[in-house]
Amino acid sequence: MESLTRFADSKLDRINAANLHRTLKATGRGAPITVVRAGREMISFCCNDYLGLSQHAKLKEAAIEAIERYGVGGGASRFVTGNNPLYGELEARLAGLKSSPAACVFGSGYLANIGIIPTFAGDGDLIIGDELMHACMHAGARLSGAKTQLFHHNDIDDCRRKLDAHRAGHGTCLVMTEGVFSMEGDRAPVRELAALAAEFDAWLLTDDAHALGVIGDGRGSSHAGGDTIAVPLQMGTLSKAVGVYGGYLCADEAAIDLLKHRARSLIYTTALPPMVLASAIAALELIASDAELVAAPLNKARLFTGRVGLAPAQSAIVSVVLGDPETALNAAQALEDKGFLVIAMRPPTVPEGTSRLRITFSAAHRDAEVLALADCVAALLP
Ligand SMILES: *Cc1c(COP(=O)(O)O)cnc(C)c1O
């Protein structure tokens, strides 16, 4: 007991000394995009609720109806009694939106990646990933046992060098990237990566957590150019623009079928609550039909970057890099004092020396709020 406390305290002392302590603050979220902390209401510029759908009346109604009909819990794994009929409808809608032959829904995006990656790569195989890919892609790569090499962020030439150097002598090969990078807000060169992977008999896996509902008419990074880029493994989450919770993979039927036999984070975990499935279906209906809504987050982000004088936003995420953790924390506090909640991102979430404000835009923000935030951020820049 005492040794456990001493162990934790000594680790925490180091974390505190580096300004890297984290606390969980009770935060109530409400419509349209406000948060309440310690009794104080603020406008949130750090939710991933890009379309404001987590507060949408249609999603709430769908959830309530599903609760009345099915209760609140999933009951068991999807392979036992948890495979509610709503799963079929949700997966068909996802596949349709992404013009993919098939889809499989997981409990979350994190669970999806740690199940997908070891399904398609293992001992003796190769993974080539963007150095800034999400923590759960790194976790999936580690779980897989495949040899993993990272390439410089969005650097297609470095990706080719890694493939040239390592592809031979390995079995399968996954090339992994995020469609829109969660901390940078920039986009991957998906078209070039898909062609490069195909050249080396490798499969591109894109994580579209921040692209679905925002980029490519809401259909994600493989639709961003107007046409459809052939990406064999398209993963994403239902927890961000979709406004609810869950993860998914879109791929061909054989790949999805194999997933159902191998992905441990699909098989050995409880199904999502039916209300989550019902709300996600309602959200996908809105994303497929409301072009104006889907265009809004990127437009708001560009309104912001234009006003501050930054390069035009490529997604709903704008990253303002400030350097050390203390500067980022002070900047976030200054914004909070003005009524804007923006979180400072620090290592290990972002690389050393790149602590930043990560600002996210939502269809639910009013232009006047975006401009007011822009003026406050501009005043903080050197
Ligand atoms: C948020 C996120 C995930 C995890 O999705 P959850 O549904 O929140 O578990 C995966 N990948 C990326 C890039 C993300 O930003």
The ligand as an ORCA input file, in Angstrom:
! r2SCAN-3c Opt
* xyz 0 1
  C     -11.026     10.603    -31.202
  C     -10.188      9.794    -32.082
  C     -10.245      8.406    -32.054
  C     -11.016      7.653    -31.019
  O     -12.384      7.668    -31.262
  P     -13.384      7.473    -30.032
  O     -14.670      7.111    -30.670
  O     -13.407      8.761    -29.286
  O     -12.803      6.352    -29.209
  C      -9.515      7.716    -32.994
  N      -8.746      8.350    -33.891
  C      -8.662      9.679    -33.928
  C      -7.801     10.323    -34.961
  C      -9.360     10.448    -33.025
  O      -9.243     11.770    -33.033
*
